[in-house]
Amino acid sequence: MVKPSFTLQASSPGSDRSTIAESITINNPSAVSQTYHFYQYSDFDLAGVAGNQSVLFTASGGSYKAVQTGLAGGSLVDTVTALSSGANVQPEVQAGLYDGTQFGLMNGNPAPTLNNTLSAGLGDVVYAYEWDVTIAPTTGALTISEIQTVPEPSSVALISAGLFTVAWLARRRRERGFQA
C-alpha cells in the first residue's frame, strides 16, 4: 500500500521561493517480508531553460541533498530522507546530463542500479534516487520524505504575462467589433 502526502508552502514575500513537502509511505500488508524498489527521477528546467545548469549531491546526517543551479542564478534545493523501521535508509543516487534514457529506466527493464555520480553540468541536468528496501510483513514500512525549495516565477513576469493577455483580448475584441 502506498500513501502519498503533499504540502505547498509559500516563503516570505519577496523571497521568490516556495517549498513543497512530499511524504510517501510504502507499507507491506503481506504475511512475508517483501523487497521494494523505489525510483525517483527528476528533470527540472530552471527558469524554463533546459541547459546551462549544474547539479550536486551531498549527504548529511541521514539525508541527501541535491542542489540544481542555473547560470541565471536560480536554484532548486531537494532534500530527501528515508526511514524503514525507524532506521535511515541511504539511496543510490546519480546526477547526469539528459539523454532520454532516464538512467536506464526507459530500456524496458526494471529500474537500474544508479552509479552514485554526485555531480553533473553544465547542461540539461537530471538526477535520480533509488531505494532497495526489504520491509517486514504486516507492520513494516518505508517512508520517504522530500522537501523541495523551488524558485517562483517573478512577480514582474506574472504581471507582464497578465498585461499581455489583457492587451491581446482587447485587440481581439476591437477586431471583432470592426468586422460586425
Secondary structure, DSSP 8 states (H G I E B T S, - for coil): -EEEEEEEEE-STTS-EEEEEEEEEEE--SSS-EEEEEEEEE---GGG-SSSEEEEEEEETTEEEEEEEETTS-EEEEEEEEEETTEE---EEEEEE--SSTTTGGGSSS--------EEEEESEEEEEEEEEEE-TTT-EEEEEEEEEEE---HHHHHHHHHHHHHHHHHHHHHHHHH-
